[in-house]
Amino acid sequence: MKYIIIFLIQLYWLIIPENKRRKCIFKKSCSKFVYEETLNKGFISGIRAFRFRYSNCRAGFEVFINPMTNEKQMILSSKQIINKEEIADRFLI
């Protein structure tokens, strides 16, 4: 089953040029993240990664500077906070 997900992502990469794809809010693109999770950890982990990214890589996020650490962080629509290492560079400027 994991090879179906891997095949579909590779097909997506082949059919849709990178400049036409939706821009991800994460440093590692959603398709790349799901691809690696599926390849390394299997089908179930890949599905979980897809569900997480699909529900969080959309409107409803906010970038802020943490007053305790003075570093940029992002709060996702699910209220989970991620650190700058995971945030796309275009939001860190």
N, CA, C and O of each residue as an XYZ file, in Angstrom:
372
protein
N       0.803     -1.204      0.000
C       0.000      0.000      0.000
C       0.849      1.274      0.000
O       0.483      2.285     -0.598
N       1.999      1.196      0.691
C       2.808      2.413      0.759
C       3.295      2.828     -0.633
O       3.513      4.011     -0.898
N       3.461      1.850     -1.507
C       3.952      2.170     -2.847
C       2.918      2.912     -3.678
O       3.271      3.602     -4.635
N       1.649      2.780     -3.325
C       0.605      3.542     -4.013
C       0.759      5.029     -3.681
O       0.701      5.883     -4.566
N       0.955      5.321     -2.399
C       1.161      6.719     -1.983
C       2.415      7.287     -2.630
O       2.402      8.401     -3.153
N       3.493      6.519     -2.592
C       4.759      6.975     -3.189
C       4.581      7.231     -4.677
O       5.058      8.239     -5.199
N       3.894      6.318     -5.364
C       3.645      6.481     -6.798
C       2.810      7.733     -7.079
O       3.120      8.489     -7.999
N       1.760      7.953     -6.296
C       0.900      9.118     -6.512
C       1.655     10.429     -6.302
O       1.456     11.390     -7.045
N       2.512     10.466     -5.299
C       3.312     11.683     -5.065
C       4.293     11.898     -6.202
O       4.460     13.025     -6.669
N       4.948     10.831     -6.656
C       5.878     10.969     -7.779
C       5.144     11.414     -9.045
O       5.666     12.209     -9.826
N       3.949     10.903     -9.238
C       3.130     11.316    -10.381
C       2.772     12.796    -10.270
O       2.831     13.528    -11.258
N       2.406     13.232     -9.079
C       2.114     14.649     -8.809
C       3.326     15.510     -9.152
O       3.188     16.546     -9.802
N       4.517     15.086     -8.718
C       5.740     15.835     -9.013
C       6.017     15.885    -10.510
O       6.521     16.885    -11.022
N       5.691     14.815    -11.200
C       5.945     14.733    -12.638
C       4.957     15.594    -13.434
O       5.353     16.280    -14.376
N       3.695     15.561    -13.063
C       2.646     16.246    -13.824
C       2.594     17.747    -13.533
O       2.428     18.553    -14.448
N       2.735     18.119    -12.269
C       2.588     19.526    -11.892
C       3.960     20.130    -11.621
O       4.637     19.718    -10.679
N       4.382     21.099    -12.430
C       5.694     21.713    -12.225
C       5.767     22.411    -10.861
O       4.752     22.866    -10.333
N       6.950     22.487    -10.313
C       7.145     23.055     -8.981
C       6.609     24.479     -8.867
O       6.052     24.853     -7.835
N       6.776     25.272     -9.923
C       6.306     26.666     -9.856
C       4.781     26.790     -9.924
O       4.253     27.876     -9.684
N       4.064     25.721    -10.241
C       2.596     25.733    -10.293
C       1.960     25.159     -9.025
O       0.748     25.255     -8.836
N       2.779     24.565     -8.163
C       2.245     23.949     -6.944
C       1.942     25.003     -5.894
O       2.567     26.063     -5.855
N       0.983     24.695     -5.052
C       0.635     25.569     -3.934
C       1.833     25.686     -2.996
O       2.504     24.693     -2.718
N       2.099     26.876     -2.516
C       3.232     27.106     -1.624
C       2.901     26.612     -0.225
O       1.839     26.911      0.321
N       3.816     25.861      0.337
C       3.614     25.269      1.652
C       4.112     26.225      2.742
O       5.063     26.977      2.527
N       3.470     26.192      3.901
C       3.908     27.042      5.013
C       5.066     26.403      5.780
O       5.707     27.051      6.607
N       5.323     25.137      5.499
C       6.414     24.422      6.165
C       7.678     24.476      5.312
O       7.609     24.625      4.092
N       8.831     24.353      5.964
C      10.103     24.380      5.238
C      10.180     23.213      4.260
O      10.564     23.394      3.105
N       9.820     22.031      4.712
C       9.788     20.862      3.834
C       8.376     20.773      3.266
O       7.405     20.729      4.022
N       8.257     20.747      1.955
C       6.934     20.752      1.333
C       6.095     19.578      1.830
O       6.619     18.560      2.283
N       4.806     19.748      1.734
C       3.887     18.717      2.219
C       4.097     17.397      1.476
O       4.137     16.334      2.094
N       4.231     17.467      0.152
C       4.414     16.231     -0.610
C       5.739     15.560     -0.259
O       5.802     14.335     -0.157
N       6.783     16.336     -0.076
C       8.089     15.782      0.305
C       8.017     15.140      1.695
O       8.562     14.058      1.910
N       7.348     15.807      2.627
C       7.206     15.291      3.986
C       6.447     13.965      3.996
O       6.886     12.999      4.621
N       5.316     13.921      3.308
C       4.507     12.699      3.258
C       5.271     11.594      2.537
O       5.230     10.439      2.961
N       5.967     11.933      1.455
C       6.769     10.961      0.712
C       7.813     10.318      1.616
O       7.938      9.093      1.652
N       8.563     11.140      2.343
C       9.620     10.616      3.217
C       9.055      9.799      4.373
O       9.607      8.755      4.722
N       7.965     10.264      4.966
C       7.331      9.516      6.061
C       6.862      8.149      5.570
O       7.068      7.139      6.243
N       6.238      8.121      4.410
C       5.737      6.862      3.855
C       6.888      5.933      3.511
O       6.846      4.743      3.822
N       7.902      6.466      2.879
C       9.049      5.660      2.471
C       9.774      5.079      3.680
O      10.139      3.903      3.674
N       9.985      5.881      4.706
C      10.777      5.453      5.860
C       9.986      4.717      6.931
O      10.526      3.836      7.601
N       8.700      5.070      7.104
C       7.950      4.522      8.240
C       6.712      3.733      7.846
O       6.065      3.131      8.703
N       6.371      3.728      6.561
C       5.267      2.896      6.116
C       3.973      3.636      5.811
O       3.866      4.854      5.955
N       3.006      2.850      5.387
C       1.716      3.358      4.905
C       0.958      4.143      5.971
O       0.521      5.265      5.714
N       0.798      3.575      7.155
C       0.007      4.219      8.213
C       0.636      5.550      8.606
O      -0.069      6.546      8.766
N       1.941      5.573      8.761
C       2.635      6.818      9.101
C       2.485      7.850      7.986
O       2.340      9.042      8.258
N       2.519      7.403      6.747
C       2.323      8.298      5.608
C       0.930      8.906      5.591
O       0.772     10.093      5.304
N      -0.079      8.101      5.898
C      -1.457      8.598      5.962
C      -1.597      9.606      7.096
O      -2.251     10.637      6.931
N      -0.990      9.320      8.244
C      -1.045     10.258      9.373
C      -0.353     11.571      9.011
O      -0.853     12.649      9.332
N       0.795     11.477      8.345
C       1.520     12.681      7.921
C       0.666     13.493      6.954
O       0.614     14.719      7.053
N       0.000     12.824      6.025
C      -0.873     13.516      5.079
C      -2.017     14.221      5.800
O      -2.309     15.382      5.515
N      -2.661     13.527      6.727
C      -3.780     14.120      7.471
C      -3.324     15.338      8.267
O      -4.014     16.357      8.300
N      -2.157     15.233      8.909
C      -1.637     16.363      9.684
C      -1.373     17.558      8.777
O      -1.817     18.670      9.063
N      -0.651     17.329      7.687
C      -0.314     18.432      6.795
C      -1.550     19.005      6.126
O      -1.671     20.223      5.995
N      -2.470     18.148      5.700
C      -3.668     18.636      5.017
C      -4.500     19.523      5.938
O      -5.061     20.526      5.497
N      -4.578     19.162      7.195
C      -5.397     19.953      8.114
C      -4.674     21.193      8.639
O      -5.325     22.081      9.190
N      -3.356     21.281      8.488
C      -2.607     22.408      9.041
C      -1.950     23.314      8.006
O      -1.582     24.441      8.337
N      -1.794     22.870      6.794
C      -1.123     23.682      5.769
C      -2.164     24.487      4.992
O      -2.391     24.271      3.802
N      -2.772     25.403      5.694
C      -3.817     26.240      5.105
C      -3.987     27.480      5.950
O      -3.212     27.701      6.881
N      -4.958     28.277      5.655
C      -5.196     29.511      6.404
C      -5.460     29.187      7.876
O      -5.860     28.077      8.225
N      -5.231     30.166      8.705
C      -5.490     29.990     10.124
C      -4.219     29.905     10.947
O      -4.278     29.687     12.157
N      -3.078     30.072     10.312
C      -1.814     30.053     11.041
C      -1.393     31.488     11.350
O      -1.880     32.438     10.736
N      -0.493     31.626     12.297
C       0.031     32.955     12.635
C       1.487     32.829     13.050
O       1.838     31.981     13.871
N       2.328     33.674     12.481
C       3.739     33.735     12.861
C       3.871     34.790     13.948
O       3.315     35.882     13.835
N       4.608     34.459     14.997
C       4.792     35.394     16.099
C       6.182     35.235     16.701
O       6.851     34.226     16.480
N       6.603     36.217     17.448
C       7.880     36.140     18.163
C       7.570     35.754     19.601
O       6.841     36.449     20.309
N       8.138     34.641     20.010
C       7.931     34.156     21.365
C       8.626     35.101     22.341
O       9.840     35.285     22.243
N       7.903     35.701     23.268
C       8.510     36.663     24.193
C       9.514     36.026     25.163
O      10.374     36.719     25.707
N       9.410     34.722     25.378
C      10.323     34.037     26.295
C      11.672     33.760     25.639
O      12.719     33.939     26.262
N      11.645     33.321     24.375
C      12.879     32.941     23.677
C      13.324     33.966     22.643
O      14.454     33.910     22.159
N      12.438     34.904     22.301
C      12.698     35.919     21.285
C      12.953     35.310     19.906
O      13.683     35.887     19.100
N      12.353     34.143     19.628
C      12.476     33.484     18.332
C      11.111     33.424     17.665
O      10.074     33.387     18.328
N      11.138     33.415     16.325
C       9.886     33.306     15.578
C       9.357     31.879     15.684
O      10.104     30.904     15.599
N       8.058     31.794     15.871
C       7.357     30.527     15.893
C       6.058     30.689     15.125
O       5.658     31.804     14.792
N       5.409     29.582     14.848
C       4.140     29.622     14.131
C       3.125     28.797     14.902
O       3.409     27.680     15.334
N       1.943     29.363     15.067
C       0.836     28.605     15.652
C      -0.063     28.201     14.496
O      -0.514     29.042     13.718
N      -0.318     26.905     14.393
C      -1.110     26.359     13.297
C      -2.599     26.444     13.622
O      -2.981     26.777     14.744
N      -3.416     26.146     12.650
C      -4.866     26.202     12.859
C      -5.318     25.206     13.918
O      -6.375     25.381     14.524
N      -4.520     24.160     14.145
C      -4.852     23.165     15.170
C      -4.343     23.575     16.549
O      -4.454     22.817     17.513
N      -3.785     24.780     16.631
C      -3.231     25.361     17.865
C      -1.891     24.739     18.280
O      -1.413     24.970     19.390
N      -1.299     23.959     17.394
C       0.034     23.421     17.646
C       1.059     24.484     17.284
O       0.888     25.205     16.301
N       2.121     24.583     18.071
C       3.170     25.578     17.823
C       4.387     24.871     17.252
O       4.843     23.858     17.782
N       4.911     25.432     16.144
C       6.127     24.880     15.551
C       7.233     25.928     15.599
O       6.965     27.130     15.614
N       8.471     25.461     15.624
C       9.635     26.342     15.703
C      10.102     26.764     14.324
O       9.656     26.225     13.311
N      11.007     27.739     14.296
C      11.445     28.328     13.025
C      12.115     27.318     12.100
O      12.140     27.528     10.887
N      12.655     26.237     12.634
C      13.304     25.219     11.801
C      12.321     24.536     10.859
O      12.722     23.989      9.832
N      11.043     24.564     11.201
C      10.019     23.910     10.393
C       9.238     24.881      9.508
O       8.469     24.452      8.648
N       9.429     26.179      9.711
C       8.660     27.196      8.993
C       9.355     27.555      7.677
O      10.577     27.689      7.631
N       8.577     27.706      6.620
C       9.118     28.106      5.323
C       9.852     29.452      5.457
O       9.413     30.340      6.189
N      10.956     29.581      4.751
C      11.811     30.767      4.845
C      11.084     32.071      4.535
O      11.419     33.114      5.097
N      10.089     32.025      3.642
C       9.405     33.258      3.254
C       8.639     33.889      4.413
O       8.298     35.070      4.348
N       8.363     33.127      5.473
C       7.677     33.667      6.633
C       8.637     34.161      7.716
O       8.211     34.771      8.696
N       9.911     33.900      7.541
C      10.898     34.261      8.565
C      11.586     35.588      8.312
O      12.408     36.019      9.120
N      11.268     36.237      7.217
C      11.913     37.505      6.862
C      11.398     38.623      7.736
O      11.823     39.769      7.588
